[in-house]
Amino acid sequence: MQNIFLAGSSRGVGREVAKLLLENEPPSVNLTVLLRNPTYAVELEALGAKVVFGDALNAAELEAAIAKVGDIDIVITTMGGLPSDRGERADCEGNKNLIDLAVKAGVQKFILVSSIGSGNSVVALAPQVLATLGAILKEKEKAEQHLVASGLTYTIIRPGGLKSEPATGNAVLTEDPTISGIIHRADVAKLVCKCVNSEKTNHKVFSAIDRNMLFKPVEFETFNF
């Protein structure tokens, strides 16, 4: 079975990814999740995940947590959120620490969930949106760049505007950085899980949107797994 390490599973897309990876009975993967807050541990352990604790913004703490895991084949991270007391964001520094440790651990693949508006997809967002989210998107872009430069086999997925509603099944990936729209977190998780065993997604950067919830009705090429 594959050994998967997931960071960012306390809520949102990460929690949905954990549910999907563990939905088979028995699970088809060994999943370890990184938590900073023990509040969420009981639910994740009930799903079948192994839980390790640590703050990704503390490189030594993160390394100690990963050392408890053993072999790791694939890392998935959806980390983000509010800055620390020192002004650091998991979007950038936490993910960079995780990337560096993945290199040391010889991880086979690293999947980073970022956001439309990062990197060359900045052109997809309206100026008023960038005025609000620009600083966060720059941090996400730094993490993306660090991953690409790391030498790891990577997949970067940039979701559009996120909603916590049931999956529609209409979500797609595209390499077109000009596309933007809405996507449900459960659909993002499905796309992430499809990338786990897809060699076609290696060294690719995607935008993830629901084809029925585009901000502008335009034609674009979707990625076929």
C-alpha positions as a LaTeX table, in Angstrom:
\begin{tabular}{lrrr}
\hline
Residue & $x$ (\AA) & $y$ (\AA) & $z$ (\AA) \\
\hline
Met1 & 0.00 & 0.00 & 0.00 \\
Gln2 & 1.07 & 3.57 & $-0.62$ \\
Asn3 & 2.22 & 5.61 & 2.35 \\
Ile4 & 0.68 & 9.07 & 2.07 \\
Phe5 & 1.41 & 12.06 & 4.31 \\
Leu6 & $-1.27$ & 14.76 & 4.37 \\
Ala7 & $-0.85$ & 18.25 & 5.80 \\
Gly8 & $-3.85$ & 20.53 & 6.20 \\
Ser9 & $-6.45$ & 17.89 & 7.04 \\
Ser10 & $-8.17$ & 19.62 & 9.95 \\
Arg11 & $-10.80$ & 21.15 & 7.67 \\
Gly12 & $-11.65$ & 22.17 & 4.12 \\
Val13 & $-10.10$ & 20.45 & 1.11 \\
Gly14 & $-7.64$ & 18.52 & 3.26 \\
Arg15 & $-10.38$ & 16.92 & 5.32 \\
Glu16 & $-12.22$ & 15.92 & 2.15 \\
Val17 & $-9.02$ & 14.39 & 0.77 \\
Ala18 & $-8.58$ & 12.34 & 3.95 \\
Lys19 & $-12.15$ & 11.03 & 3.69 \\
Leu20 & $-11.69$ & 9.98 & 0.07 \\
Leu21 & $-8.35$ & 8.28 & 0.65 \\
Leu22 & $-9.80$ & 6.26 & 3.51 \\
Glu23 & $-13.25$ & 5.51 & 2.12 \\
Asn24 & $-12.40$ & 1.95 & 1.08 \\
Glu25 & $-12.84$ & $-0.78$ & 3.67 \\
Pro26 & $-10.13$ & $-1.67$ & 4.42 \\
Pro27 & $-8.33$ & 1.48 & 3.25 \\
Ser28 & $-6.13$ & 1.08 & 0.18 \\
Val29 & $-3.50$ & 3.50 & 1.54 \\
Asn30 & $-1.63$ & 4.11 & 4.76 \\
Leu31 & $-2.53$ & 7.72 & 5.56 \\
Thr32 & $-0.71$ & 9.84 & 8.11 \\
Val33 & $-2.06$ & 13.31 & 8.80 \\
Leu34 & $-0.22$ & 16.23 & 10.36 \\
Leu35 & $-2.18$ & 18.21 & 12.94 \\
Arg36 & $-1.27$ & 21.25 & 14.94 \\
Asn37 & $-4.52$ & 21.20 & 16.94 \\
Pro38 & $-5.39$ & 17.91 & 18.73 \\
Thr39 & $-9.10$ & 18.80 & 18.59 \\
Tyr40 & $-9.44$ & 17.12 & 15.20 \\
Ala41 & $-7.49$ & 13.97 & 16.01 \\
Val42 & $-10.39$ & 11.77 & 17.19 \\
Glu43 & $-12.39$ & 12.20 & 13.99 \\
Leu44 & $-9.41$ & 11.57 & 11.72 \\
Glu45 & $-8.35$ & 8.50 & 13.68 \\
Ala46 & $-11.92$ & 7.22 & 13.45 \\
Leu47 & $-11.63$ & 7.49 & 9.66 \\
Gly48 & $-8.52$ & 5.31 & 9.80 \\
Ala49 & $-5.72$ & 7.87 & 9.69 \\
Lys50 & $-2.60$ & 7.87 & 11.79 \\
Val51 & $-2.11$ & 11.28 & 13.42 \\
Val52 & 1.15 & 13.04 & 14.18 \\
Phe53 & 1.34 & 16.45 & 15.79 \\
Gly54 & 3.51 & 19.40 & 14.84 \\
Asp55 & 3.59 & 22.96 & 13.58 \\
Ala56 & 4.75 & 23.13 & 9.96 \\
Leu57 & 6.13 & 26.61 & 10.63 \\
Asn58 & 8.62 & 25.04 & 13.04 \\
Ala59 & 11.03 & 23.06 & 10.86 \\
Ala60 & 12.49 & 21.04 & 13.76 \\
Glu61 & 9.03 & 20.19 & 15.09 \\
Leu62 & 7.89 & 19.15 & 11.63 \\
Glu63 & 10.96 & 16.98 & 11.11 \\
Ala64 & 10.34 & 15.24 & 14.44 \\
Ala65 & 6.73 & 14.53 & 13.41 \\
Ile66 & 7.79 & 13.11 & 10.04 \\
Ala67 & 10.44 & 10.95 & 11.72 \\
Lys68 & 7.61 & 9.10 & 13.51 \\
Val69 & 6.01 & 8.13 & 10.22 \\
Gly70 & 8.61 & 5.95 & 8.52 \\
Asp71 & 8.50 & 5.62 & 4.74 \\
Ile72 & 6.52 & 8.27 & 2.86 \\
Asp73 & 5.72 & 7.76 & $-0.81$ \\
Ile74 & 3.49 & 10.77 & $-1.49$ \\
Val75 & 2.98 & 14.10 & 0.27 \\
Ile76 & $-0.21$ & 16.11 & $-0.16$ \\
Thr77 & $-0.54$ & 19.57 & 1.34 \\
Thr78 & $-3.49$ & 21.93 & 1.48 \\
Met79 & $-1.96$ & 24.11 & 4.20 \\
Gly80 & $-2.86$ & 27.78 & 4.47 \\
Gly81 & $-4.64$ & 30.10 & 6.85 \\
Leu82 & $-3.87$ & 32.97 & 9.16 \\
Pro83 & $-0.29$ & 34.13 & 9.78 \\
Ser84 & 1.59 & 33.17 & 12.94 \\
Asp85 & 2.53 & 35.63 & 15.66 \\
Arg86 & 5.76 & 36.19 & 13.72 \\
Gly87 & 3.84 & 36.98 & 10.53 \\
Glu88 & 4.76 & 33.70 & 8.81 \\
Arg89 & 2.15 & 31.86 & 6.78 \\
Ala90 & 1.80 & 28.12 & 6.36 \\
Asp91 & 0.95 & 28.92 & 2.71 \\
Cys92 & 4.62 & 29.73 & 2.19 \\
Glu93 & 6.94 & 28.89 & 5.08 \\
Gly94 & 5.03 & 25.84 & 6.27 \\
Asn95 & 4.89 & 24.36 & 2.80 \\
Lys96 & 8.53 & 25.22 & 2.13 \\
Asn97 & 9.56 & 23.37 & 5.29 \\
Leu98 & 7.49 & 20.38 & 4.20 \\
Ile99 & 9.00 & 20.44 & 0.70 \\
Asp100 & 12.54 & 20.48 & 2.09 \\
Leu101 & 11.82 & 17.53 & 4.36 \\
Ala102 & 10.15 & 15.65 & 1.49 \\
Val103 & 13.38 & 16.01 & $-0.48$ \\
Lys104 & 15.36 & 14.57 & 2.46 \\
Ala105 & 12.88 & 11.70 & 2.80 \\
Gly106 & 13.09 & 10.75 & $-0.88$ \\
Val107 & 9.36 & 11.22 & $-1.44$ \\
Gln108 & 8.15 & 9.98 & $-4.84$ \\
Lys109 & 5.57 & 12.72 & $-5.47$ \\
Phe110 & 4.47 & 15.98 & $-3.88$ \\
Ile111 & 0.99 & 17.43 & $-4.51$ \\
Leu112 & 0.50 & 21.09 & $-3.55$ \\
Val113 & $-2.95$ & 22.65 & $-3.43$ \\
Ser114 & $-2.49$ & 26.36 & $-4.10$ \\
Ser115 & $-4.98$ & 28.86 & $-5.57$ \\
Ile116 & $-6.00$ & 30.47 & $-8.84$ \\
Gly117 & $-4.33$ & 33.86 & $-8.81$ \\
Ser118 & $-0.95$ & 32.43 & $-7.91$ \\
Gly119 & 1.89 & 32.59 & $-10.42$ \\
Asn120 & 0.87 & 32.99 & $-14.05$ \\
Ser121 & $-2.81$ & 32.56 & $-13.15$ \\
Val122 & $-2.80$ & 36.05 & $-11.67$ \\
Val123 & $-4.32$ & 37.14 & $-14.99$ \\
Ala124 & $-7.47$ & 35.12 & $-14.19$ \\
Leu125 & $-8.58$ & 37.33 & $-11.30$ \\
Ala126 & $-10.24$ & 40.73 & $-11.29$ \\
Pro127 & $-8.23$ & 43.68 & $-9.91$ \\
Gln128 & $-10.55$ & 44.05 & $-6.91$ \\
Val129 & $-9.99$ & 40.41 & $-5.97$ \\
Leu130 & $-6.23$ & 40.81 & $-6.27$ \\
Ala131 & $-6.38$ & 43.89 & $-4.09$ \\
Thr132 & $-7.85$ & 41.74 & $-1.32$ \\
Leu133 & $-5.97$ & 38.48 & $-1.80$ \\
Gly134 & $-2.75$ & 39.63 & $-3.44$ \\
Ala135 & $-0.51$ & 39.22 & $-0.40$ \\
Ile136 & $-1.70$ & 35.67 & 0.30 \\
Leu137 & $-1.39$ & 34.69 & $-3.35$ \\
Lys138 & 2.22 & 35.91 & $-3.39$ \\
Glu139 & 2.97 & 33.60 & $-0.46$ \\
Lys140 & 1.38 & 30.68 & $-2.28$ \\
Glu141 & 3.43 & 31.53 & $-5.36$ \\
Lys142 & 6.64 & 31.35 & $-3.33$ \\
Ala143 & 5.73 & 27.85 & $-2.19$ \\
Glu144 & 4.97 & 26.81 & $-5.77$ \\
Gln145 & 8.33 & 28.12 & $-6.95$ \\
His146 & 10.13 & 26.34 & $-4.11$ \\
Leu147 & 8.47 & 23.06 & $-5.05$ \\
Val148 & 9.29 & 23.37 & $-8.75$ \\
Ala149 & 12.93 & 24.13 & $-7.91$ \\
Ser150 & 13.19 & 21.29 & $-5.37$ \\
Gly151 & 13.75 & 18.48 & $-7.85$ \\
Leu152 & 10.72 & 16.57 & $-6.55$ \\
Thr153 & 8.12 & 15.09 & $-8.86$ \\
Tyr154 & 5.26 & 17.50 & $-8.30$ \\
Thr155 & 1.69 & 18.36 & $-9.17$ \\
Ile156 & 0.33 & 21.83 & $-8.37$ \\
Ile157 & $-3.43$ & 22.32 & $-8.26$ \\
Arg158 & $-4.88$ & 25.84 & $-8.10$ \\
Pro159 & $-8.58$ & 25.78 & $-7.20$ \\
Gly160 & $-10.91$ & 28.64 & $-7.94$ \\
Gly161 & $-13.30$ & 30.16 & $-5.40$ \\
Leu162 & $-14.13$ & 27.47 & $-2.85$ \\
Lys163 & $-17.52$ & 26.41 & $-1.48$ \\
Ser164 & $-18.26$ & 23.77 & 1.15 \\
Glu165 & $-21.08$ & 21.96 & $-0.62$ \\
Pro166 & $-21.49$ & 18.40 & $-1.97$ \\
Ala167 & $-19.43$ & 17.44 & $-5.00$ \\
Thr168 & $-21.06$ & 18.20 & $-8.35$ \\
Gly169 & $-18.91$ & 15.87 & $-10.43$ \\
Asn170 & $-18.38$ & 18.67 & $-12.95$ \\
Ala171 & $-14.95$ & 19.75 & $-11.77$ \\
Val172 & $-12.03$ & 19.69 & $-14.20$ \\
Leu173 & $-8.35$ & 20.53 & $-14.39$ \\
Thr174 & $-6.94$ & 22.79 & $-17.06$ \\
Glu175 & $-3.45$ & 24.04 & $-17.88$ \\
Asp176 & $-5.00$ & 27.28 & $-19.13$ \\
Pro177 & $-4.00$ & 29.91 & $-16.51$ \\
Thr178 & $-6.61$ & 32.43 & $-17.68$ \\
Ile179 & $-9.63$ & 30.40 & $-16.50$ \\
Ser180 & $-11.37$ & 31.20 & $-13.22$ \\
Gly181 & $-14.58$ & 30.21 & $-11.47$ \\
Ile182 & $-16.06$ & 28.42 & $-8.48$ \\
Ile183 & $-15.42$ & 24.88 & $-7.29$ \\
His184 & $-16.65$ & 22.86 & $-4.33$ \\
Arg185 & $-14.04$ & 21.61 & $-1.87$ \\
Ala186 & $-15.27$ & 18.04 & $-2.24$ \\
Asp187 & $-14.64$ & 18.25 & $-5.99$ \\
Val188 & $-11.13$ & 19.60 & $-5.45$ \\
Ala189 & $-10.44$ & 16.63 & $-3.20$ \\
Lys190 & $-11.59$ & 14.23 & $-5.94$ \\
Leu191 & $-9.19$ & 15.84 & $-8.40$ \\
Val192 & $-6.34$ & 15.67 & $-5.90$ \\
Cys193 & $-6.94$ & 11.96 & $-5.33$ \\
Lys194 & $-7.04$ & 11.30 & $-9.08$ \\
Cys195 & $-3.59$ & 12.93 & $-9.36$ \\
Val196 & $-2.06$ & 10.60 & $-6.76$ \\
Asn197 & $-1.56$ & 7.72 & $-9.21$ \\
Ser198 & $-1.51$ & 9.67 & $-12.47$ \\
Glu199 & 1.92 & 9.99 & $-14.05$ \\
Lys200 & 0.36 & 12.29 & $-16.65$ \\
Thr201 & $-0.03$ & 14.93 & $-13.93$ \\
Asn202 & 3.65 & 14.86 & $-12.97$ \\
His203 & 5.43 & 18.22 & $-13.30$ \\
Lys204 & 2.16 & 19.95 & $-14.19$ \\
Val205 & 0.45 & 23.09 & $-12.86$ \\
Phe206 & $-3.33$ & 23.11 & $-13.12$ \\
Ser207 & $-6.25$ & 25.38 & $-12.43$ \\
Ala208 & $-9.26$ & 23.55 & $-10.95$ \\
Ile209 & $-12.77$ & 24.80 & $-11.63$ \\
Asp210 & $-16.32$ & 23.55 & $-12.06$ \\
Arg211 & $-17.13$ & 23.70 & $-15.76$ \\
Asn212 & $-20.65$ & 24.93 & $-14.88$ \\
Met213 & $-19.50$ & 27.71 & $-12.55$ \\
Leu214 & $-17.08$ & 29.78 & $-14.62$ \\
Phe215 & $-16.87$ & 33.50 & $-13.98$ \\
Lys216 & $-16.93$ & 34.03 & $-17.74$ \\
Pro217 & $-18.39$ & 31.55 & $-20.26$ \\
Val218 & $-15.34$ & 30.76 & $-22.39$ \\
Glu219 & $-13.99$ & 27.76 & $-24.25$ \\
Phe220 & $-10.93$ & 26.09 & $-22.78$ \\
Glu221 & $-9.08$ & 22.80 & $-22.98$ \\
Thr222 & $-9.55$ & 20.41 & $-20.07$ \\
Phe223 & $-6.96$ & 17.91 & $-18.88$ \\
Asn224 & $-7.71$ & 14.24 & $-19.53$ \\
Phe225 & $-6.38$ & 11.76 & $-17.00$ \\
\hline
\end{tabular}
